[in-house]
C-alpha cells in the first residue's frame, strides 16, 4: 500500500471502474465501426470508429468520456449505412 500512496502523492490516480468500463465499451464499438466502415467502403463510419477508439486518450473525466462516447455513437447511428 505504500507504493500506491507514493504514486498518489506524485499526482497519479487510478481510474474509476466506470471509466474503465466506458473505455472498453466505446473502444469495442469503435473497433467494430472501423471494421464495418472499412469493409463497406463507408469513410464516415470508418473515421467515427477511429474517433471512438482514440478519444479516451484526450478525456480525463468520466462524465466527459460518456458524453463524447454517446455523441459519437449517436453520429454512428445517424450515418449508418
Secondary structure, DSSP 8 states (H G I E B T S, - for coil): -HHHHHHHHTT-----HHHHHHHHHHHHHHHHHHHHHHHTT-HHHHHHHHHHHHGGGG--SHHHHHHHHHHHHHHHHHT--
